[in-house]
Amino acid sequence: MTLPEPRADLGLREGYHSAQVDVEVRLNTNESPLPPPPAWLADLQAAVGAIEYHRYPDRRAWALREALADLHGLAPEQVFCANGSNEVLQSLCLAYGGAGRRALTFEPTYALHSHIAHLTGTGVVSANRRSDFTLDADLVLDVLKAEGPEITFLCSPNNPTGMSEPRGLVASVVEAAPGLVVVDEAYGQFADWSARDLLAEDAPLVVTRTFSKTWSMAAVRLGYALAPAPVVAMLERVALPYHLDAIKQAAGLLAVTHVAEMEARVGLLVRERQRLIAGLGELPVETWPSQANFVLFRPEGSSGADVWQGLVDRSVLVRDTSSWPGLEGCLRVTVGTEAENDRFLAALREVLKETGK
């Protein structure tokens, strides 16, 4: 007897997974460099002690949905919660994708958009961004008309390039798309505007968010979608029963009571982002505008892979994107604390001096 062969298309793009290296400064996975507020942790510890572990959690996560709805000025029926925003994306593909249906992406962008589509049997159509990583509005509209995708993914701010899509472009895509438009706002709180402003019950628009970045809760794995109530109802139909455990629900519900602390963290990281960009501007690297908590850059006269290794040798870890399609030679650095950013810039300065031609 032999084991059956698995599907051949299940593997994520080679090189996507972030290297796990023991270093002193870790700036490679866009996590918050700051832990959650101590008051949140104390509240969560008390809440965890009060959970009835012999009972199933609230299947609809209603209290959490009510809190998020209040935060965003919506109704609970317009909020769907899941295990990270990736499960939200998976649920969208299960509900609106599948065999004979297609999703549209604009590359380079978040690799999980196409990967999750593939896993759910959804076909993927991709169009390229300009060389400066912006979108050509005419091209976007032409592709929508020619391909007729059931799902169109926009990532704003875009990962890994960091740039937000213009409001007018997103609005025109929502107007022209023949199917659902999904705006991935994993880094939305760092940006100047949100597609939340375009949500309406008759608009085929979904905005996805995560607690991993601005809420400093990457370990919790909690995300959500803002969408018309009929879309949320479909997402509930494809979610597994009791998919969101009681601890996650408690953590998210308590986090929403600490909005001021979250906004303070966002403000600090935005200021550090600008300082980091200014520091990179003094070095022989090409950078792109960022509205996220990371910056994409390309060393001039040096191999991206060599620079990455040189930084690791100095105990600084960034994301090596140099082998990704459309990102040849590029690296991505997460915005850290002031001390971490200074350490990165000093190490990069040394490495560029050694590797530059």
N, C-alpha and C positions, 0 to 999 in steps of 0.2 A: 504493500500500500504506500501511496505517496500523498503528501499534502497538496491540495489544489493550488493552482497559481492565483495570486491576487491580481487585482486590476493593475495594469502597467502604468496608469496615469496618476497614481496616488502620491508620488513624492513631491515635496515642495522644492522649488528651484534651488539647485545646488548653490551653496554659498549664502543663502538667505539667513539661515539661523545664525544668531549672534554668537561670537566666540565667548566662551566662559573661561576667563583667565583670572588668576589671583593677582590683583594689582591694588595699589593704594588709591588710585583715582579712577573711578569707573564712570565713563561718560559715553556709553555705547548703546543704551537701550531706552533712552528718553524717559527714564524714571524721574520722579521728583527727587532732588538732592536733600529735601527736608522731610522729616517724618510728620505724621499727622499731629494735630494739637494734643498736648497731654490730656486736656479735658475730654476730648473725644475718646481717647484710649481708656480713661477711667470710666466713662459712661458705658463703653462697649464691654469692659470687663464685668460691670454690674449686670448688663443686659444678658450677657452670655450665661451668667449664673442663674438667671431667672427663666431660661428657656426650658420648656417641657420636651426633653429629648425623646421621650417615648411617643410623642405625637408628630404627625407630619406637619411641615410648615404651611403657612397660608399659600395655597396653590396659586393664587393670582397676585400675590405680593401687594395687596391692595393699599396697605398703609404707606408703603414706600412709593407706590404710584401716586397716591394722593399728595405726598410731600413734594415729589418731583413736579407734579402738575401745578401745584401752587407756586413752586419756584419759577416755572416757565410760563405761567399765565395760561395754562391749558386745563382740560378736564382729565381725570384719571383714565378715562377710556381712550385717551390719546397718548398714553405712555405704556411702553412695554419694557420690562426689565429682564435681564439675562446674565449669564456667566461671562462677563466681559462683552465688549462691543463685537468681538468676533462671533459670539453665539448669536447676537442680533443679526449680523450679516448672514450667518448660516440659515437662520430662520427665514430671512427674506428670500434667500435663494430657494429654500424648500417650498415656500408659499407661492412665489412668483416666477421661479425658474423651473429647472427640470428638463427632461427629455424633450427635444424639439423646440426649446426656448433658448434665448441667448442674452448674455450680459455684455455690456460695452464698457471698456476701460480706456483710459488715456495714459499712455506710458511715457516715462517711468512714473509709477505710482505705487501705492501699498500693495505688496505682493499677495496678500491674503484675499483681495477682491477676486482676482482670477483663480486663485487656488481653491477657495471655498466654492466658487462657481463650479469648477471642475469636479470637486468632491460630490456635489449634489446633482451631477449629470447635466449641468447647464452649459451650453456652448458659450465660448468666449470670443468676442470680436474686439480687437484693439486698434487704436489709432495713436499716432505719435504726437507728442508735444513739439513745439518749436525747439530750436537749439538752446534757447534761453529758458526752457521749461515752462513757458506760458502756453496757453491754449489759443489756437486760431479759431475765433468764433465762427467764421464761415465754414471752416473745415468741420467743426463740431456739428453744426446744423446739417451739413451735407451728409455726414456719416449717419446721423440719426434718421434722416430721410431714406438713405440707401439701405441701411441694415435693419431698421425697425426693431431694435432690441426691446425685450420685455423689462430689462433692468439696465439703468445707466448709472454707473458709479462715478461720483466726483469726490475727491478727497481735498478738504479745505479747512486748514492749511494742508497742503499736499505733503505726504511722506513718501520719499525722503527729501524732496526739494525745499520744503518749508514755506512755499508761497501760497497765499490765499487766492481763491478764484474771485474775480470781480462780481459784485452783486448783480450787475446787469446781465452778465453772461449766464450765471446760475438761473436767473429768472427766465431768460430766453430758452434755456435747456428745459426747464420745467414746462414751459409753454409749448415747446415743440416736440418733446419726447413722446413716442407712442405708448410707452409703458411707464414704469415707476422710476423716479429719480431718487437715488440714495446719496445724500451728502454726508460723508464720513467726517465728523468734527471731533475726532479724538483729541485734537489740539485746539479746539474751537475757542476755549476761554482765553487763549493767548492772542487771538486775532482781533482786528478792528471791527468786524461785523460777523453776524451769524445768520445762517439760512433759516433759523427759527423765525425770523421776521417774515419769511415767505410762506410759512405753513398756513394751510386753510383746509377745511373739510372737503372741498372739491378740487384740491390741488394734489396731483400724484407725486407728492414729495415726502420723503422720510429723512429725518436728521438723526444721526447716531452719535452718542456721547459715551464717555468712559469715566470711571472714578480713578483710573490708574495714574493719570498724569497730574492734573491740577489738584485733585483731592488727596494726593500722596497715599493712594491705597492700591498700588500695583499688586500687592500680595493677596488682596481680597478677591480679585477677578470679578468685577461688577460693572456692567454697562447697561445702557438703555436706549430706546428709540422714542422719538417724538414723531407722531404721524396721525393722519386722519383715523378716526375711530374704526371704520371698516377694515383698514389695513392692520391695525392692532388686533382686531378680532381674528384675522387670518393668522397672524403670528402666534396667537394663543393656541390656535388649532394645531399648529405643527410643533409646538414646544412639548417636550416630554412632561408627563405629570410630575408635579412637585420638583421641577428642575432647579428652582432657586432656593437654596437652603436657608434655614432660619437665621443663621449667623450672618450670612451675607445681607439679608434683609435688615437685620438690626444695625449692621455697620453702615449701610447706606442711609437708613432713616436717621441715624444719629449724625452722620456727616452733614446732612442738609441743615442741621441746627448750628453749624459752624461756618456759615457762608462768609462772614467777615474775615475769618482766619484764612479761608481758601483764597479770597480775593487779595489779601495781603501777600500771600505766597506768589500769586500770579504777578502782582506788581513788582515784587522783588526780582523774579526771574525775567520779566520783560526788561527791567533795567540792566540786569546782568547780560541778557542777550545783546543789548545794544553795545555794552562795553566789550563783549566778546567779539562782536562784528568789527568794532573799531580797532581792537587789537589785531585781528586777522588782516585788516586793511593796511597795517604797517609791515606785513610780511609778503613774500613772493608767492601768494596763493590767489586763486580766483574764488570769489564767493557769490552767493545768490541771496536776494532779499529773503528774510524769514519772518513769518508771523507765528511761528511755533516755538517750542522750547529746545530747538536744535538748529544747527547751522550746517549747510552743505558747503564744502570747499574742495578745491582741486589744487594741489601743489604744482607750481610751475617749475619745470626742469627736474622734477623728481618723480619717481614712481610712487603711486599711491600706496601700493603694497609695502614698499620699502619704508615709507614714512610711517605707516601703521606699525610696522615692526620696531622701528626706532622709538616710537612713543611707548610701545609695550616694554621695551628694554629700559625705559625710564619710569616704569610702573604707572603709565597712563594709558587707558584703554578707550579708543573711539571705535566707531563702526566703519569697517572696511567695505565700501560699496564699489570699489574700483573695478570689480569684474562684472558688475550688473549691467545689463543692456541699457545703453544710453547714458551711463554714469561712469564711463571709462576714466580711471585715474582719480575718482572722487572719494572723499571720506566725509563722514557725518559725525559731528560732535554735539553731544547733549549739553545744554546749559546747566552748569553746576553751581556750587556756592562760589563766592568771591575767591576764596582760597583755592578751590579746585580749578577754576578758570585761569587764575594766575599760574598755577602749576602747569596746566595744559599749554598755555601760551609760551611759557619759558622752555618747556620741553620741545615744543614744535619749532621754536626758534633755533634750538641746538640741532635738531634733526635736519632741518632744511639746510643749515650751514654745512652739515656733513654730507648730505645726499645730493645737494644741488650741483648742477653741471654748469 
